[in-house]
Each structure stands twice: as C-alpha cells, then as structure tokens.
Amino acid sequence: MPSLKKDVTQVYWQPLDKLLAPDTARTQSLKGFDDEFIDITDYIIRITHRIWEQKNVGLCFDYYGEICPVYTLGAYSESVDLVVQNTLKTIAAFPDRSLIGENVIWNDEGDDTYYSSHLITSIMTNSGDSEFGPATNKTGRVTTIADCVCKENRIIEEWLVRDNSFLVKQLGIKPIDAAKKVANNAVHPTFTKWYASEYERVINHDHRKDVAKGDEYTNLDEFNAKQFAQSWQQTIFNQKQFSKLVDYYHLNASLQWPGGRNALGVAQISGTIIQWLAQCPDCKLTFDHIGITYFDEHTCDIAVRWALAGTHSPQITELEHTRGDKFFVLGATHLKVHKGKIAKEITVFDEIALMANLLRTQQQSFAHLGGKLDV
C-alpha cells in the first residue's frame, strides 16, 4: 500500500469520541493550521462537528476565508458572511440536524494546499420553514458531499452537492413542487455567469476520447486508481458502453444515486444509470477533480467531482415545456474500489436545483417575450 496516506485519520468505523480527541502526533505538515489538528481529515471532521453539531456557527469566521467561493447547483456565495447566513437558515429549518461523517477522501495539492471530499449523512426534522416550503415536522435523511480547498487553517473554495430530492420526498413534498418553489427565488448574478460558463465548458468537452482502464488488478501498489476512474466515467457516461459495466463493477456491487435510487448488482446498476441518463441522452461529462485514499491492502476510496451537460428530454409532464433546454448537473461520487473493481458507489447531486434551473430558464424566456410562466 502506498505509504503517503496510510497514516492519516481513517473515518470508517471510528467512534466519534476518538475522532474528536485524537491521541496521535501530527502526520502532515499542515503549514499554517492550528497545532491541534493532526491531519487534513482530522481538521475537516472536527470543524464540521463544531459548526454543525455544536451549533457554533460563528466559527465559520475562523475556518473559512473572508472570500470563499461556494458553488452549488442552485446558488453561489462568495463571502464568509454568506456562509454564516446560509448555515443559520439551514439550522433554523432543521434545528436538530446531525451530521455523520462517513468518509473524507483527500489530496495534497502542493503549495501547502489540501483538497478534501467529505461524505456526510444527516438526520434532521423539518420544524421550520425552508426553501422547499412551510415546515412539515417530518424527519428525513440526506446525503451530502462537500469538496473543499483548504489552506492555512481555512476553507478557501468549496463545491457542495446534496441529495435534496430524496430529502423532500421524506418530508412529504413532491420534488417538482419543491423545484417550483425554489425556482421563484432570486439567484446571485455570479451564479448565472458561472452556470453559463460551466455549461459551455462541458458541452465543448471531447467526449469520444478513449481512456484505457489499465492492466488487470494485481495489487494496490501497482493499481492506477486515477486512470481507472477516468476510464470508468469516459466509457460509461460519455461513450455509454453499458455492456462494459462488468469491467468496472463487482457483480454484487451496490449503488446509491439521488432521489432514493438504490441498486444491487450490475443489472440493476445498468438500469438505474440508463433510466436517469434518458432525460439527457446527448449528455457529456467532464472529470474535474479526483482524490484517492487507501483503506486496506486491497481497497482504495476514490472521490470524483464532475459536471454533466446536454439537452433536456423530460420524463415528467410538468417539465415538458423545458424540452430541448440546457441541462446541467454539478455532481460528486465516492467509490470504494476493491481489488480493481467498484464495490460501492455513492453519487450525489441536487435534482431539486436541476429542475429549478430548468424552470427558471423558462421563466426568463417568457419574460423576454413579455409573458409570465406560472410555476
């Protein structure tokens, strides 16, 4: 096993009290970070606990840069003040929200900069009004992946994806109704520019380029995890060669996708992916960042941040009027790869924001024509 990362905090199966009070020496340089943190995983786990579990929201001023772009599929913020405001709004809607850190996959980016991909499960009760509507007083579970660039004790850039479609279903709200509500919210002008530029970047991507999967697995030291992940995404999502799923997944692999989609085994995984891609059959996907950490002598964890763009082919009647519109997704995936194949996949993106963006585009088109679209 590569020795570079094996001594960094491993989140799986660790009791929370141990994670919050590590008793080992620092294993990374962490230049500019507080002395208490022993590695980047420790930093992410403990500051998240302090801000969300202990509700010390003001600590964002200590752990986020004064200017910190935060990208989501539904909004953009840039200042730490907005990070604090948005955190308070979320807690107000879900005051008992708990965050379970499932995994932190990270990279040393050089120049004393670290990149982390934090997989989180949250349990929370909707006892306050939220962006999706009035309080329902129902409890739901939501999966989130937060990708952060960290330098000198602060998060300086973040990409945040959350499975909001599964959440609203548990709250008793139809996803399309939640999307209509969100579509009526104003967005930051920078978000509109970012959304348009990201769509153009992805749609102009060379999606027919072949990426070899690499040699058959022998041991983790010789396994090229980055090449494997790039080949997986290129072959399945860009070239759409679904018969090759068996080259990338174990026969009994599990998959979790947004909206409560779960699959076990290659046949179900194939069906789940094909059914979702049918709403954007001409999609292209870009591979925007990868992180790799090691679990044991035969297993590595891979985090991929990606973006997908194409044209919309609606699967529900409420979105029929958006047929042919620009379709864009910001997503993240965590893979557990065992002996050269995927044993478990968790993919997260915000389907509510996806639908809201489609509806908002139509609203803007109608407005230019002097009309009004009732969503």
Secondary structure as UniProt FT lines:
FT   TURN            3..4
FT   TURN            6..7
FT   TURN            12..13
FT   HELIX           16..20
FT   TURN            31..32
FT   TURN            35..36
FT   HELIX           40..48
FT   HELIX           49..53
FT   HELIX           57..59
FT   HELIX           60..63
FT   STRAND          67..71
FT   STRAND          76..79
FT   HELIX           80..93
FT   TURN            95..96
FT   STRAND          98..110
FT   TURN            111..112
FT   STRAND          113..125
FT   TURN            131..132
FT   STRAND          139..151
FT   TURN            152..153
FT   STRAND          154..162
FT   HELIX           164..170
FT   TURN            171..172
FT   HELIX           175..183
FT   HELIX           189..203
FT   TURN            207..208
FT   HELIX           220..222
FT   HELIX           225..233
FT   HELIX           234..238
FT   HELIX           242..244
FT   HELIX           245..248
FT   STRAND          249..257
FT   HELIX           258..260
FT   STRAND          261..264
FT   HELIX           266..277
FT   TURN            278..279
FT   TURN            281..282
FT   STRAND          284..296
FT   TURN            297..298
FT   STRAND          299..311
FT   HELIX           317..322
FT   TURN            323..324
FT   STRAND          326..338
FT   TURN            339..340
FT   STRAND          341..348
FT   HELIX           351..368
FT   TURN            369..370
//
